[in-house]
Each structure stands twice: as structure tokens, then as C-alpha cells.
Amino acid sequence: MKNTSKMSLLGYGLLFSILGILLIAFSETFIQIIEITLFVALLIVGLSAIWTYIKEQKTNTGKWYILAAGIFAVVLGTCILIFPNLLAILLGIAIGLWMLIRSIQLLSLAITAKKFGYPEWLWFLLVALLVAIFAVIIVRYPEITMNVMVIIIGVVSVLIGAYYFLLFSKVRK
């Protein structure tokens, strides 16, 4: 395996592990940052789309879906700022589905590792199952508090980081 590929495994391990530790340690701050950032981004995108519609309206080429998307973005951003639980539900479903897809990828890797005779394939399987369990919990109960959800995502990130470290150590040999 190329040296750059080995180093990217190490980099991914460090990235996921550090992200996981930060999420666990500063979950409330992270939640507030996400809410404000998402609100500002949706407000900018929404107002930009509304402004584009108004400018195009003068040339008779204004498209109604640009206006609808702009209004939707502004309303969604405002709702996320006013109702923090909405963000928990939307984010919980999105992240839970991403984690579920990732766990399927990890499961596939465990099966492949077993076929090639790696005795550590059980560790890959264990990480895949833990990620899948956390993903199902988040998708099933997206209304759980953001703090708990961010901590679970932090733990899963640390697990994924450990997985990359394990891969890195196996590739080095």
C-alpha cells in the first residue's frame, strides 16, 4: 500500500478521534454553534434566492420555485432557531442514517477481512455492530436531547477513529 494511503488512515483515525473527544467534552457549545450557523446559512441562502427571484421578475423570467425555496430556507432557519428540538429531530435522522450506512460499510469490511484470513475481523465486526446500534437508536428516537445525541456521535466518532488506527497498524506490517 502506498505511503500516502497509510498516512491517510492515520489522519482519519486522528480526525475522528479528536472530533469525538471534542463532541463529548463540549456538546452544549457544539449544539449552540450548529444552531446559529445553520440559522445564518439558511437565512443567507433564503434571502439570496428571494432577491434572485425579485431581480428576475423584472425581466419576466422569474421562476416561482426560486421564491419558494428562498421562503422555505428562511422559515426553516427561523424554526431551527426558535425550536431547538426541530434541529435535534432533523439532525438525528440525518446523522443516524449516515451512521447506519457507515456501519454497513464497516460490516462489509469485516466480511472481506474474514475472507482474507485476518484474525482481527471480529474487531471490525464489533465496531460495525456498535455503530449500527447507535445509529438505530438515533433514528428511532431523534427527539432525544441534542446533548445525548452529540455525546453518542462523539463515542461513535472515537470508535471509527479506533477502527482507522487498527487499519493503519495492520497496513504498516
C-alpha positions as CSV (number, residue, x, y, z in Angstrom):
1,M,0.0,0.0,0.0
2,K,1.3,3.5,-0.8
3,N,2.7,5.6,2.0
4,T,0.1,8.3,1.4
5,S,-2.7,5.8,1.8
6,K,-1.2,4.6,5.0
7,M,-0.9,8.2,6.3
8,S,-4.5,9.0,5.3
9,L,-5.6,6.0,7.5
10,L,-3.7,7.6,10.4
11,G,-5.1,11.0,9.6
12,Y,-8.7,9.7,9.5
13,G,-8.0,8.0,12.8
14,L,-6.7,11.2,14.4
15,L,-9.5,13.3,12.9
16,F,-12.4,11.1,14.0
17,S,-10.8,10.5,17.5
18,I,-10.2,14.2,18.1
19,L,-13.7,15.1,16.8
20,G,-15.2,12.5,19.0
21,I,-13.4,13.8,22.1
22,L,-14.4,17.4,21.4
23,L,-18.0,16.4,20.8
24,I,-18.1,14.6,24.2
25,A,-16.3,17.4,26.1
26,F,-18.1,20.4,24.6
27,S,-21.5,19.0,23.5
28,E,-23.6,22.0,24.6
29,T,-21.3,24.5,22.9
30,F,-21.3,22.5,19.8
31,I,-25.1,22.4,19.7
32,Q,-25.3,26.2,20.0
33,I,-22.7,26.7,17.3
34,I,-24.7,24.4,14.9
35,E,-28.0,26.1,15.6
36,I,-26.6,29.6,15.0
37,T,-24.5,28.6,12.0
38,L,-27.4,26.8,10.4
39,F,-29.8,29.7,11.0
40,V,-27.3,32.2,9.4
41,A,-26.6,29.9,6.5
42,L,-30.3,29.3,5.8
43,L,-31.1,33.0,6.2
44,I,-28.4,34.0,3.7
45,V,-29.4,31.3,1.2
46,G,-33.1,32.1,1.5
47,L,-32.7,35.8,1.2
48,S,-30.4,35.4,-1.7
49,A,-32.9,33.2,-3.5
50,I,-35.7,35.7,-2.8
51,W,-33.5,38.5,-4.1
52,T,-32.7,36.5,-7.2
53,Y,-36.4,35.9,-7.8
54,I,-37.2,39.6,-7.4
55,K,-34.4,40.6,-9.9
56,E,-35.6,38.0,-12.4
57,Q,-39.2,39.1,-12.1
58,K,-38.3,42.4,-13.8
59,T,-37.1,40.5,-16.9
60,N,-40.2,38.3,-16.8
61,T,-38.0,35.2,-16.3
62,G,-38.7,34.8,-12.6
63,K,-39.3,31.2,-11.6
64,W,-41.7,30.5,-8.8
65,Y,-39.6,27.6,-7.3
66,I,-36.7,30.0,-6.6
67,L,-39.0,32.1,-4.5
68,A,-40.5,29.0,-2.8
69,A,-37.0,27.7,-2.0
70,G,-36.0,31.0,-0.6
71,I,-39.0,31.3,1.6
72,F,-38.6,27.7,2.8
73,A,-34.9,28.3,3.7
74,V,-35.8,31.4,5.7
75,V,-38.7,29.7,7.5
76,L,-36.7,26.6,8.2
77,G,-33.7,28.6,9.6
78,T,-36.0,30.6,11.8
79,C,-37.8,27.5,13.1
80,I,-34.5,25.9,13.9
81,L,-33.5,28.9,15.9
82,I,-36.9,29.2,17.7
83,F,-37.5,25.4,18.2
84,P,-34.2,23.7,19.1
85,N,-35.9,20.3,19.2
86,L,-36.6,20.6,15.5
87,L,-32.9,20.6,14.9
88,A,-32.5,17.6,17.1
89,I,-35.0,15.6,15.1
90,L,-33.7,16.6,11.7
91,L,-30.1,16.2,12.7
92,G,-30.8,12.9,14.5
93,I,-32.4,11.4,11.4
94,A,-29.8,12.6,9.0
95,I,-26.8,11.6,11.2
96,G,-28.4,8.3,12.2
97,L,-28.9,7.4,8.6
98,W,-25.3,8.3,7.7
99,M,-24.1,6.2,10.6
100,L,-26.3,3.3,9.5
101,I,-24.8,3.4,6.0
102,R,-21.3,3.7,7.5
103,S,-21.9,0.6,9.7
104,I,-22.9,-1.4,6.6
105,Q,-19.6,-0.4,5.0
106,L,-17.8,-1.5,8.2
107,L,-19.7,-4.8,8.2
108,S,-18.7,-5.3,4.6
109,L,-15.0,-4.7,5.5
110,A,-15.3,-7.2,8.4
111,I,-16.6,-9.9,6.0
112,T,-13.8,-9.1,3.5
113,A,-11.2,-9.2,6.2
114,K,-12.5,-12.6,7.3
115,K,-12.3,-13.9,3.7
116,F,-8.7,-12.8,3.6
117,G,-7.9,-14.5,6.8
118,Y,-7.3,-11.5,9.1
119,P,-7.9,-12.8,12.7
120,E,-8.9,-9.2,13.8
121,W,-12.0,-9.3,11.6
122,L,-14.1,-9.7,14.8
123,W,-13.0,-6.3,16.0
124,F,-14.2,-4.8,12.7
125,L,-17.4,-6.6,13.2
126,L,-17.8,-5.4,16.7
127,V,-17.2,-1.8,15.7
128,A,-19.7,-2.2,12.8
129,L,-22.3,-3.6,15.2
130,L,-21.8,-0.8,17.8
131,V,-22.1,1.9,15.1
132,A,-25.3,0.2,13.8
133,I,-26.8,0.0,17.3
134,F,-26.1,3.7,18.0
135,A,-27.5,4.6,14.5
136,V,-30.7,2.7,15.1
137,I,-31.2,4.3,18.5
138,I,-30.7,7.8,17.0
139,V,-33.0,7.2,14.0
140,R,-35.7,5.6,16.3
141,Y,-35.6,8.3,18.9
142,P,-34.5,11.5,17.1
143,E,-36.2,13.6,19.7
144,I,-33.7,12.7,22.4
145,T,-31.9,15.7,23.7
146,M,-29.2,17.1,21.5
147,N,-26.7,16.8,24.3
148,V,-27.1,13.0,24.5
149,M,-27.1,12.7,20.7
150,V,-23.9,14.7,20.4
151,I,-22.3,12.5,23.0
152,I,-23.3,9.3,21.2
153,I,-22.0,10.8,18.0
154,G,-18.7,11.6,19.8
155,V,-18.4,8.0,21.1
156,V,-19.1,6.6,17.6
157,S,-16.5,9.0,16.2
158,V,-14.0,7.7,18.7
159,L,-14.9,4.1,17.7
160,I,-14.5,5.0,14.0
161,G,-11.1,6.6,14.8
162,A,-10.0,3.5,16.6
163,Y,-11.1,1.5,13.6
164,Y,-8.8,3.6,11.4
165,F,-5.9,3.3,13.8
166,L,-6.4,-0.5,13.7
167,L,-6.4,-0.5,9.9
168,F,-3.3,1.7,10.0
169,S,-1.5,-0.7,12.3
170,K,-2.3,-3.7,10.1
171,V,-1.3,-1.9,6.9
172,R,2.1,-0.9,8.4
173,K,3.2,-4.6,8.8
